[in-house]
Amino acid sequence: MGKAQRQAALGFLITAVLVLSFLAMLVAVVMASLPVFAGAATASYAADLALHSSASSTLDRLRDSRFGLTIRFLIRQFLLLALCGSIGDLDSFVIQMTSVGLLLLFFLQLVYGALLKRVKSERAALPFTTRGLDMDALGIRRLPHPFLMDKYVRKTLHLDIPLVGGALATVGTGRWEFVTFGAIATVWFAAVAVLVLVPGARNALVLPTPDDAIGELNWQLAQYRPQVALYFTFAAVSRDFMYQVNMWLEALESLELRPIIVLRERATLRFLDATSVPVVCVPKAEYLARVEMPELRVTLYPGNAGKNVHMLQRHEVKHVFIGHGDSDKLASSNRVSKVFDEIWVAGRAGRDRYERIKHAVTAHQIVEVGRPQLMPLERWSGSVSQDVPTVIYAPTWEGWTDDACYTSVIPSGERLIRTLLADERKLRIIYKPHPLTGTRSPAAAAAHRRIISLLQEDNAARFGRKVLDSKAAARQLARIDKKLAALQERGVRSRYPDLTEEDRTIRIRKLRDQAGALHWDSLPVDAHQVVTERVPTLYDCFNHSDMLIGDMSSVVSDFVATRKPYAIFNLDGLPDDEFRNEQRTAYASYLIDAECNGLETALTAMFSRDQDVMAPYREQLKDYLLGPDNPPSSYRFARAATDLYLRGLRDFPIEYPPPPEAITPPDAPEPDRQPHRIA
């Protein structure tokens, strides 16, 4: 049983205990049994605590089933009153005191929740959120302590424990002191919580007016003078969409222009990776229109979304669609891209995709800039370079609709893994699915789980659980995760409030490199890997593999940069020539059908250079898909941004332009040259 299965089983067990405890309390009321009720109530509190501590997905199911946290506490309290009435009588002192105590607790909980709701709503009404800009002049004060805000509903609900315990003790002994002091303790703790919260809440509500806030932001931007922006919206749907921004951060940092990141949903800031580039998040279009960036002449868009129009309205800015990976999917050649001044693609293949769309974009709108993200990839040596021959299976996801479903996970993923595991050459498999796999299709989610189970079971059979669950490595990774979490936390929770974003970024990336190295070293060299977290990265997996099996996606296009053999699923059963003609990334690939026919040919090519008939075609395809190696793509990307910025200046001169010598495009650098900033 794998880790995910163990967690699911634990969640099911705790939920069963929780549900049974409530049924037992109901039975205890009918039987007028105090011991049964007391035991069941204790079990329900313990199960609730365990369920929340494990962060089980069962919590969402319980809430959707009208059995959420607040309802569970209310039911337990009503059952307590019913028990008191069944053992004593409805006019008894214990019922009266318990009722008064619960009503006062309920009132104080409402006050507490209302205060926090007011704080959150007022703070959310601020025109923007920033990172990397000094906004201290606005005098925005800190939120109340995290202990008072985090999971406050659960914390305040548990304040009923003294009252519940006192009421049960009074029912059992007949002594009025227990319920009285229990009620006093419950109400006292709740009142103290409200009194402690009030000063922090009042402090947090001292906020600038929107006009003052926008004015200060514009003053800060006037000091920084951003010249190029990366604009992104839509990621609030899921944290997994933020890879579309995060993949461009290092390329943005290396530009010769002064960059800035503009986001539209506050939730995206939590998932934005560490970067030294200043960030401004402006949710409302009316406030974005008032943000002044007079020297901004280039805006880069990694995604197509409706709210792009709020930035596209800036007529003095050159708007560029850079996408989030080149592939043969329809999304990589969308007619909507016609609204942009330029479309930056990796190589000739991207240009051809757009040119096939009649009357969509013109040839001069398309600029080939390469893929700066691929610089760390290691090139193939011509033979198996890993200690154990390694195949990475990196399928795409099921897409938004069935028409855009290119994934091999559903029809062929399980069959592929079984075939690879049965191979007599003892392969290592790295399974690296798209982060959105299974989010739309239950069939994809089920196939994904079966693939993971197959790999985990094979690992366990060969190495045993103890070898795979290295406690020493787990402790080291836990320490690194703790350091990363501390570095990524900002605001009142931050342990490093004075750390600059540049220093923070350096530390975070260094720790991630350590975590990646530890990941590979912590398991046997021939153990299969299931990679669903951010560490190790996709490109790190590329460097630890000898061949890729994938679908029609940008993952395949990126892998071509390694020149290693790769195979693509031809799920529709088209003739090879026809499939390669339709999917340009398949030009140099070995093809596998839905039954995994063709897999042996691809594996043979990985083991034998003489049998690798696609090797020369991969060289051709690399230049076609990703452009030439020299000048390096990092330079071509930076040069394209600089050239477009200069054209923007010519079309819309700024009031105080920088000196002409400071914006002259440099000659092509050597591959190891570091770019400089335009003043």
Buried (B, 14 or more C-beta within 10 A) or exposed (E): EBEBEEBBEBBEEBBEBBBBBBEBBBEBBEEBBBEBBBBBBBBBBBBBEBBBEBEBEBBEEBEEEEBBBEEBBEBBBEBBBBBBBBBBEEEBBBBEBBBEBBEBBBEBBEBBEEBBEEBEEBBEEBBBBBBBBEBEEBEBEEBBEEEBBEEBBBBBBBBBBBBBBBBBBBBEEEEBEBBBBBBBBBBEBBBEBBEBBBEBBEEBEEBBEBEBBBBBBBEBBEEBBBBBBBBBBBBBEEBBBBBBBBBBBBBBBBBBBBBBBBBBBBBBBEBBBBBBBBBBBBBBEEBBEBBBBBBBBBBBBBBBBEBBEBBBEBEBBBBBBBBBBBBBBBBBBBEEBBBBBBBBBBBBBBBBBBBEBEEBBEEEBBBBBBBBBBBEBBEBEEEBBEEBBBBBBBBBBBBEEEEBBBBBBBBBBBBBBBBBBEBEEEBBBBBBBBBBBBBBBEBBBBBBBBBBBBBBBBBBEBBEEEEBBBEEBEEBBEEBBEBBEEBBBBEBBBEBEEBEBBEBBBBBBEBBBBBBEBBBEBBBEBBBBBBEEBBBBBBBBBBBBBBBBBBBBBBBBBBBBBBBBBBBBBBEEBEEEEBBEEBBBBBBBBBBBBEBEBBEBBBBBBBEBEBBEBBEBBEEBBBBBBBEEEBBBBBBBBBBBBBBBBBBBEEBEBEEEBEEEEBEEEEEBEEEBEBEEBE
